[in-house]
Amino acid sequence: MILSRQEVALAGALLLPALIVGWLTDALGWSLLAAALIWIYIQHRQRTQLLRWSARPLSRPQNELEPWQDLAYRLYRTLGRSRDRHRDTLAQFKSLRSITDALPDAAIIVDATGTIENLNVAAQKLLSLSPRDSGNQLGSLVREPEFISLLKGQIDGELVEFSSPFNEEVRLEARRIAMGADHAMILVRDVTELNRLLSMRQDFIANVSHELRTPLTVIVGYIETLMSEDLDAGTSRELVRKLLSPTTRMRALVDDLLLLTRLESSPNPSPDELTAVDMGVILNAIAADARMLSGGRHQVEVDMSSRAQVLGIDSELHSACLNLVTNAVRYSPDGGRICIRWSPVETGVMFAVSDQGMGIPKEHLSRITERFYRVDLAQSRVRGGTGLGLAIVKHVLKRHHTELRVTSELGRGSTFFCVFPKTQLADPVYKKEHV
Ligand code: ADP
């Protein structure tokens, strides 16, 4: 056994006095035995201290560990470094975990046999899996045939779409990404909303094309007649005059489309875009327009029992109110009474347009603000509607923190109304006075 320098010094420090004392007292044997016992005791004490320290090797070794101090210190440094590395790895793992858990898409790691190794929080929500499912076959938990083909790698890199096994109405899209030879990541996302928007867009394009095609066909017809036949000046003039109606219709449609697109794509107006809009001015001007449109066939009344001003965008509010009043005229028989009201209610100020018109069947009420939705397409066309009026109204009101409501009775009339909340009113005096 090789002794350390400290041990040699200790042995010397014990042996020398033992020899001297033994020689002087003539009891060399006893004196060496005493020195050996002290040596054993010291060794035992050091080993006990070393054992005690080894139970907590990440605490800095103290001097009493001599002669093991150097060794313990090296061990302490090596363990400290590996602890730091472990902490870094753990922190990276936690941060990766929180990233995958924050993903809205389900991510599941499977091995070559389709056994789940790891999954994120979204996988628990979208596919009702649980962390306890690690070690189970993914294909036995989600049994959709398309999903299983994807899982087996039969459609690698491709997407498959299927209905959620837990809710028929939810559509899921899954993708398999190979990770080396024996692992793959399965990504699953909810595409219900995306599909809805895509189909809305397709419907919208089909509707716009159809709406534009009808007046265009009429225009082309007139132009062909004008070109092909030998017409006298009077008939030609009459045909050109007839071109005005489909052209105006197309312009109204394009104007409404542009307005609706602008409303849908702009964020809600910021406070500095809002002005105090005098509803009295707007409603009186609209009543005058309505009387002109009616040509004296209806009785148009304005009841202004509030002078509250709305914090809003003048042109948008004008357009929304005009659409509602115009509809009231269009869908009311001759002699009908139309009443435009601006009156205080408990929660704010109410704008309402009532008519004694044809009314709207109950089953249509929830859909009339959809783009191009008409209760009666032929009636709407005859009356010059674009099918976008109420969609515009809905958006304008939403941008002013209120919503369009309708009550209607078939054959008796309808009331379209909304309540502007107190926070949307401009003048605190009126707020106090009327609300
Ligand atoms: P349109 O341009 O066809 O009038 P709107 O979006 O303004 O389109 O209205 C959608 C549908 O709601 C109309 O086609 C009509 O069937 C119905 N409607 C709207 N306002 C009234 C009303 N005051 N009375 C009866 N039906 C109405």
Residues whose N, C-alpha, C, O or C-beta is under 5 A from the ligand:
A	BS01	ADP	N327 A328 Y331 G357 G359 I360 I368 Y373 R374 V375 D376 S380 G385 T386 G387 L388 G389 L390 A391 S414
